[in-house]
Amino acid sequence: MYSDFSDELRRIRITLIVIAVILVFVPSGSNVTVDHNYDDMSYQGSQFHKNLVPLGNGYFGLFTGDTELVEDNQMKIYFYDEKQNKMVLKREVNLDTVELAEE
């Protein structure tokens, strides 16, 4: 009984050793390149921002834009209904097309 068990363990051990030797000596096809020049890299991304603007009477605006793209400034105007606890998007305004009123 024990001889069958020990024979099976011996076969498993030999198989694992053969697999390990094959994995060590057979070259894999992947090349790994590590670049340590972190000082030379600089972030060139855009500066995207979002600002919340209170407009009164349950209305507020979400101002979004990009500092590099002057034409991409928008405001989404929302209304918050306290009774139903819901936010409703009322309209989207492109701020480049809005004319400012003089006081």
Secondary structure, DSSP 8 states (H G I E B T S, - for coil): -HHHHHHHHHHHHHHHHHHHHHHHHS--S--------TTT-------EEEEEEEEETTEEEEEEEESS-TT--EEEEEEEETTTTEEEEEEEEETTS------
